[in-house]
Every structure is written in structure tokens, then in C-alpha cells.
Amino acid sequence: MSSTVPSLYFRKACQMLAMTRVGMHWGLKKISIR
């Protein structure tokens, strides 16, 4: 069980990173379109 906790945190961090990356990408696209 102790080995699954780190992987969960890692997965959550990766998800957050991907979400922020996508958000930044879309934000730049919107700015460039404007």
C-alpha cells in the first residue's frame, strides 16, 4: 500500500502538469487569434 501512494501523487502531478500545459497552449492560441 505504501508503494501505491507515491504513484498516485506522481499521477496527480502529471495530470496537473498536462492540464496547465494544455491551458497555456490554448491561452497562447487565443491570444494569437485575437
mmCIF file of the N, C-alpha and C atoms, coordinates in Angstrom:
data_MODEL
# 
_entry.id   MODEL 
# 
loop_
_atom_site.group_PDB 
_atom_site.id 
_atom_site.type_symbol 
_atom_site.label_atom_id 
_atom_site.label_alt_id 
_atom_site.label_comp_id 
_atom_site.label_asym_id 
_atom_site.label_entity_id 
_atom_site.label_seq_id 
_atom_site.pdbx_PDB_ins_code 
_atom_site.Cartn_x 
_atom_site.Cartn_y 
_atom_site.Cartn_z 
_atom_site.occupancy 
_atom_site.B_iso_or_equiv 
_atom_site.pdbx_formal_charge 
_atom_site.auth_seq_id 
_atom_site.auth_comp_id 
_atom_site.auth_asym_id 
_atom_site.auth_atom_id 
_atom_site.pdbx_PDB_model_num 
ATOM 1   N N  . MET A 1 1  ? 0.832  -1.198 0.000   1.00 0.00 ? 1  MET A N  1 
ATOM 2   C CA . MET A 1 1  ? 0.000  0.000  0.000   1.00 0.00 ? 1  MET A CA 1 
ATOM 3   C C  . MET A 1 1  ? 0.875  1.260  0.000   1.00 0.00 ? 1  MET A C  1 
ATOM 4   N N  . SER A 1 2  ? 2.006  1.194  0.677   1.00 0.00 ? 2  SER A N  1 
ATOM 5   C CA . SER A 1 2  ? 2.889  2.364  0.758   1.00 0.00 ? 2  SER A CA 1 
ATOM 6   C C  . SER A 1 2  ? 3.510  2.669  -0.608  1.00 0.00 ? 2  SER A C  1 
ATOM 7   N N  . SER A 1 3  ? 3.564  1.666  -1.474  1.00 0.00 ? 3  SER A N  1 
ATOM 8   C CA . SER A 1 3  ? 4.164  1.881  -2.798  1.00 0.00 ? 3  SER A CA 1 
ATOM 9   C C  . SER A 1 3  ? 3.152  2.494  -3.772  1.00 0.00 ? 3  SER A C  1 
ATOM 10  N N  . THR A 1 4  ? 1.858  2.395  -3.442  1.00 0.00 ? 4  THR A N  1 
ATOM 11  C CA . THR A 1 4  ? 0.840  2.939  -4.340  1.00 0.00 ? 4  THR A CA 1 
ATOM 12  C C  . THR A 1 4  ? 0.620  4.428  -4.088  1.00 0.00 ? 4  THR A C  1 
ATOM 13  N N  . VAL A 1 5  ? 0.946  4.868  -2.878  1.00 0.00 ? 5  VAL A N  1 
ATOM 14  C CA . VAL A 1 5  ? 0.735  6.285  -2.547  1.00 0.00 ? 5  VAL A CA 1 
ATOM 15  C C  . VAL A 1 5  ? 1.608  7.192  -3.423  1.00 0.00 ? 5  VAL A C  1 
ATOM 16  N N  . PRO A 1 6  ? 2.918  6.952  -3.514  1.00 0.00 ? 6  PRO A N  1 
ATOM 17  C CA . PRO A 1 6  ? 3.788  7.788  -4.356  1.00 0.00 ? 6  PRO A CA 1 
ATOM 18  C C  . PRO A 1 6  ? 3.327  7.809  -5.812  1.00 0.00 ? 6  PRO A C  1 
ATOM 19  N N  . SER A 1 7  ? 2.927  6.656  -6.322  1.00 0.00 ? 7  SER A N  1 
ATOM 20  C CA . SER A 1 7  ? 2.499  6.590  -7.729  1.00 0.00 ? 7  SER A CA 1 
ATOM 21  C C  . SER A 1 7  ? 1.247  7.437  -7.923  1.00 0.00 ? 7  SER A C  1 
ATOM 22  N N  . LEU A 1 8  ? 0.370  7.432  -6.915  1.00 0.00 ? 8  LEU A N  1 
ATOM 23  C CA . LEU A 1 8  ? -0.859 8.244  -7.011  1.00 0.00 ? 8  LEU A CA 1 
ATOM 24  C C  . LEU A 1 8  ? -0.484 9.719  -7.073  1.00 0.00 ? 8  LEU A C  1 
ATOM 25  N N  . TYR A 1 9  ? 0.426  10.131 -6.189  1.00 0.00 ? 9  TYR A N  1 
ATOM 26  C CA . TYR A 1 9  ? 0.860  11.528 -6.182  1.00 0.00 ? 9  TYR A CA 1 
ATOM 27  C C  . TYR A 1 9  ? 1.516  11.888 -7.519  1.00 0.00 ? 9  TYR A C  1 
ATOM 28  N N  . PHE A 1 10 ? 2.353  10.970 -8.010  1.00 0.00 ? 10 PHE A N  1 
ATOM 29  C CA . PHE A 1 10 ? 3.050  11.198 -9.283  1.00 0.00 ? 10 PHE A CA 1 
ATOM 30  C C  . PHE A 1 10 ? 2.044  11.364 -10.411 1.00 0.00 ? 10 PHE A C  1 
ATOM 31  N N  . ARG A 1 11 ? 1.014  10.493 -10.409 1.00 0.00 ? 11 ARG A N  1 
ATOM 32  C CA . ARG A 1 11 ? -0.003 10.548 -11.459 1.00 0.00 ? 11 ARG A CA 1 
ATOM 33  C C  . ARG A 1 11 ? -0.763 11.867 -11.387 1.00 0.00 ? 11 ARG A C  1 
ATOM 34  N N  . LYS A 1 12 ? -1.077 12.280 -10.144 1.00 0.00 ? 12 LYS A N  1 
ATOM 35  C CA . LYS A 1 12 ? -1.816 13.527 -9.952  1.00 0.00 ? 12 LYS A CA 1 
ATOM 36  C C  . LYS A 1 12 ? -0.977 14.707 -10.446 1.00 0.00 ? 12 LYS A C  1 
ATOM 37  N N  . ALA A 1 13 ? 0.315  14.688 -10.125 1.00 0.00 ? 13 ALA A N  1 
ATOM 38  C CA . ALA A 1 13 ? 1.212  15.765 -10.549 1.00 0.00 ? 13 ALA A CA 1 
ATOM 39  C C  . ALA A 1 13 ? 1.287  15.812 -12.077 1.00 0.00 ? 13 ALA A C  1 
ATOM 40  N N  . CYS A 1 14 ? 1.395  14.650 -12.705 1.00 0.00 ? 14 CYS A N  1 
ATOM 41  C CA . CYS A 1 14 ? 1.474  14.590 -14.172 1.00 0.00 ? 14 CYS A CA 1 
ATOM 42  C C  . CYS A 1 14 ? 0.195  15.152 -14.782 1.00 0.00 ? 14 CYS A C  1 
ATOM 43  N N  . GLN A 1 15 ? -0.947 14.786 -14.182 1.00 0.00 ? 15 GLN A N  1 
ATOM 44  C CA . GLN A 1 15 ? -2.235 15.280 -14.689 1.00 0.00 ? 15 GLN A CA 1 
ATOM 45  C C  . GLN A 1 15 ? -2.283 16.801 -14.593 1.00 0.00 ? 15 GLN A C  1 
ATOM 46  N N  . MET A 1 16 ? -1.878 17.335 -13.443 1.00 0.00 ? 16 MET A N  1 
ATOM 47  C CA . MET A 1 16 ? -1.895 18.783 -13.235 1.00 0.00 ? 16 MET A CA 1 
ATOM 48  C C  . MET A 1 16 ? -0.969 19.468 -14.242 1.00 0.00 ? 16 MET A C  1 
ATOM 49  N N  . LEU A 1 17 ? 0.213  18.890 -14.446 1.00 0.00 ? 17 LEU A N  1 
ATOM 50  C CA . LEU A 1 17 ? 1.176  19.465 -15.383 1.00 0.00 ? 17 LEU A CA 1 
ATOM 51  C C  . LEU A 1 17 ? 0.588  19.479 -16.790 1.00 0.00 ? 17 LEU A C  1 
ATOM 52  N N  . ALA A 1 18 ? -0.024 18.356 -17.188 1.00 0.00 ? 18 ALA A N  1 
ATOM 53  C CA . ALA A 1 18 ? -0.611 18.270 -18.527 1.00 0.00 ? 18 ALA A CA 1 
ATOM 54  C C  . ALA A 1 18 ? -1.731 19.295 -18.675 1.00 0.00 ? 18 ALA A C  1 
ATOM 55  N N  . MET A 1 19 ? -2.566 19.423 -17.639 1.00 0.00 ? 19 MET A N  1 
ATOM 56  C CA . MET A 1 19 ? -3.686 20.375 -17.690 1.00 0.00 ? 19 MET A CA 1 
ATOM 57  C C  . MET A 1 19 ? -3.170 21.804 -17.839 1.00 0.00 ? 19 MET A C  1 
ATOM 58  N N  . THR A 1 20 ? -2.157 22.161 -17.049 1.00 0.00 ? 20 THR A N  1 
ATOM 59  C CA . THR A 1 20 ? -1.610 23.517 -17.115 1.00 0.00 ? 20 THR A CA 1 
ATOM 60  C C  . THR A 1 20 ? -0.957 23.753 -18.476 1.00 0.00 ? 20 THR A C  1 
ATOM 61  N N  . ARG A 1 21 ? -0.309 22.713 -19.003 1.00 0.00 ? 21 ARG A N  1 
ATOM 62  C CA . ARG A 1 21 ? 0.349  22.831 -20.306 1.00 0.00 ? 21 ARG A CA 1 
ATOM 63  C C  . ARG A 1 21 ? -0.701 23.090 -21.387 1.00 0.00 ? 21 ARG A C  1 
ATOM 64  N N  . VAL A 1 22 ? -1.791 22.314 -21.342 1.00 0.00 ? 22 VAL A N  1 
ATOM 65  C CA . VAL A 1 22 ? -2.858 22.481 -22.328 1.00 0.00 ? 22 VAL A CA 1 
ATOM 66  C C  . VAL A 1 22 ? -3.486 23.868 -22.181 1.00 0.00 ? 22 VAL A C  1 
ATOM 67  N N  . GLY A 1 23 ? -3.705 24.287 -20.935 1.00 0.00 ? 23 GLY A N  1 
ATOM 68  C CA . GLY A 1 23 ? -4.305 25.603 -20.687 1.00 0.00 ? 23 GLY A CA 1 
ATOM 69  C C  . GLY A 1 23 ? -3.434 26.712 -21.251 1.00 0.00 ? 23 GLY A C  1 
ATOM 70  N N  . MET A 1 24 ? -2.130 26.623 -21.011 1.00 0.00 ? 24 MET A N  1 
ATOM 71  C CA . MET A 1 24 ? -1.208 27.636 -21.533 1.00 0.00 ? 24 MET A CA 1 
ATOM 72  C C  . MET A 1 24 ? -1.224 27.630 -23.055 1.00 0.00 ? 24 MET A C  1 
ATOM 73  N N  . HIS A 1 25 ? -1.254 26.441 -23.655 1.00 0.00 ? 25 HIS A N  1 
ATOM 74  C CA . HIS A 1 25 ? -1.257 26.321 -25.112 1.00 0.00 ? 25 HIS A CA 1 
ATOM 75  C C  . HIS A 1 25 ? -2.495 26.990 -25.694 1.00 0.00 ? 25 HIS A C  1 
ATOM 76  N N  . TRP A 1 26 ? -3.667 26.671 -25.116 1.00 0.00 ? 26 TRP A N  1 
ATOM 77  C CA . TRP A 1 26 ? -4.925 27.260 -25.608 1.00 0.00 ? 26 TRP A CA 1 
ATOM 78  C C  . TRP A 1 26 ? -4.907 28.763 -25.383 1.00 0.00 ? 26 TRP A C  1 
ATOM 79  N N  . GLY A 1 27 ? -4.377 29.209 -24.237 1.00 0.00 ? 27 GLY A N  1 
ATOM 80  C CA . GLY A 1 27 ? -4.315 30.647 -23.953 1.00 0.00 ? 27 GLY A CA 1 
ATOM 81  C C  . GLY A 1 27 ? -3.477 31.358 -25.000 1.00 0.00 ? 27 GLY A C  1 
ATOM 82  N N  . LEU A 1 28 ? -2.324 30.788 -25.354 1.00 0.00 ? 28 LEU A N  1 
ATOM 83  C CA . LEU A 1 28 ? -1.462 31.389 -26.375 1.00 0.00 ? 28 LEU A CA 1 
ATOM 84  C C  . LEU A 1 28 ? -2.180 31.412 -27.718 1.00 0.00 ? 28 LEU A C  1 
ATOM 85  N N  . LYS A 1 29 ? -2.919 30.343 -28.019 1.00 0.00 ? 29 LYS A N  1 
ATOM 86  C CA . LYS A 1 29 ? -3.644 30.267 -29.292 1.00 0.00 ? 29 LYS A CA 1 
ATOM 87  C C  . LYS A 1 29 ? -4.697 31.372 -29.343 1.00 0.00 ? 29 LYS A C  1 
ATOM 88  N N  . LYS A 1 30 ? -5.428 31.534 -28.242 1.00 0.00 ? 30 LYS A N  1 
ATOM 89  C CA . LYS A 1 30 ? -6.478 32.558 -28.186 1.00 0.00 ? 30 LYS A CA 1 
ATOM 90  C C  . LYS A 1 30 ? -5.865 33.943 -28.370 1.00 0.00 ? 30 LYS A C  1 
ATOM 91  N N  . ILE A 1 31 ? -4.734 34.179 -27.710 1.00 0.00 ? 31 ILE A N  1 
ATOM 92  C CA . ILE A 1 31 ? -4.065 35.484 -27.806 1.00 0.00 ? 31 ILE A CA 1 
ATOM 93  C C  . ILE A 1 31 ? -3.606 35.719 -29.250 1.00 0.00 ? 31 ILE A C  1 
ATOM 94  N N  . SER A 1 32 ? -3.050 34.673 -29.870 1.00 0.00 ? 32 SER A N  1 
ATOM 95  C CA . SER A 1 32 ? -2.544 34.818 -31.244 1.00 0.00 ? 32 SER A CA 1 
ATOM 96  C C  . SER A 1 32 ? -3.712 35.051 -32.209 1.00 0.00 ? 32 SER A C  1 
ATOM 97  N N  . ILE A 1 33 ? -4.860 34.397 -31.937 1.00 0.00 ? 33 ILE A N  1 
ATOM 98  C CA . ILE A 1 33 ? -6.023 34.565 -32.814 1.00 0.00 ? 33 ILE A CA 1 
ATOM 99  C C  . ILE A 1 33 ? -6.524 36.012 -32.717 1.00 0.00 ? 33 ILE A C  1 
ATOM 100 N N  . ARG A 1 34 ? -6.541 36.550 -31.487 1.00 0.00 ? 34 ARG A N  1 
ATOM 101 C CA . ARG A 1 34 ? -7.002 37.914 -31.288 1.00 0.00 ? 34 ARG A CA 1 
ATOM 102 C C  . ARG A 1 34 ? -6.003 38.861 -31.944 1.00 0.00 ? 34 ARG A C  1 
# 
